[in-house]
């Protein structure tokens, strides 16, 4: 990992996996297991391939899912974990876009 954006993206993915694991343990819902699996799988893929387009797509989907949950169901019984799940992907999206831009400049 050369750039700070790559490191931040990996840390955010690992934090999302941890947050969803904690959310799964403390809540009565099974939804966080999907977040844990996705964040873990994307973190492993990112570690191996550094695919910034995947990071961008996952971050956008993650943000929209949690905005939908916020509108329909509210923040729920664990608002801190919920809002971390909502706002951390914004940082992930930023890092993915920066990394995509850096790679496109290097390829010219």
N, C-alpha and C positions, 0 to 999 in steps of 0.2 A: 504494500500500500504506500503509494508515494504522496498523494495529496491529502490535505486536511479534510476535504469533502468526502473522500473515500472512507476515512476513519470515522467521521461524524455519522455517515450513513450506516456503517456497520454498528456503531454504538446505539444509534436510534433504533435499528431493527432488533438488536438484542434487548434493549429496554422495552420495546413493544412486546416482545415475547415474554419477558419477565412480568410486565404489568398484566398481561392477559392471563398468565399462570396464576398470579396472585388474585386477580379478579375471579377466576374460575374457582379458586379455593374458598374465597369469602362469600361468593354469591351463590344463589340457588339456580342460576341460569347455565345453560350449556353453551351459549354463544361464544364466550371467550375462548373456548377450546379451538374454534376455527381461527380466531386471531392468533393464538399461540402457534398453531401449526403453520399458518401462512407466514408469520413473522420469522419463525425458525427456518422454514424452507427457503425463504427469500434471502435471509442472512447467509445461509450456506451457499446459495447460488451466487450471491454478491461476493462472498469471500473467494470463490473459485473463478468467476467469469468477469466481474466488474461491469455488469450489464446495466448501464444507467437508464436505458429505456424501460426496463422492468421496474426499476425503482420509481420512476416517474408514474408509471401506470398503477402500481400498487399504492403509492401515496395518494393519488387522485381517488381511486376506488375506496380506500380506507377513510379518507376525509368525507366523501359523500355518504358512505354507510353510516358514519357516526353523526353527521348532520341530520340524516333521515331519522336515526334513533332519537336524537335530541328533540326533533320536532314532534315525532309521534309519541314517544314514551317519556321524554324528559331525561334528566341526568341519572335517575335511579337512586338506589340506596348507597352507591359508592361514587359520589360525584367527582372526587379527586382522580380516581382511576379512570373514570369516564372522560374527563376533560384532558387528561394526559393522552388517552387514546385518540382524542380529537385533535390536539395541538401538536403532538410530536410528529405526525405525518406531514405537517406543514414544513417543518425543518427538513424532513426527509425529501420532500418535493423540491425544496430549494437546493439541497445538495445534489440531487439527481440532475436538476436543470443546469447547475453550474458545471458538473462533471461532463454532461453531454456537450455543453458549449466548449469546454476545454478540449475535449476529444475532437470536436469538429474543427477547431482552430489548428490543432496539431496535424490533422490529416491534410490540410491544404498545402 
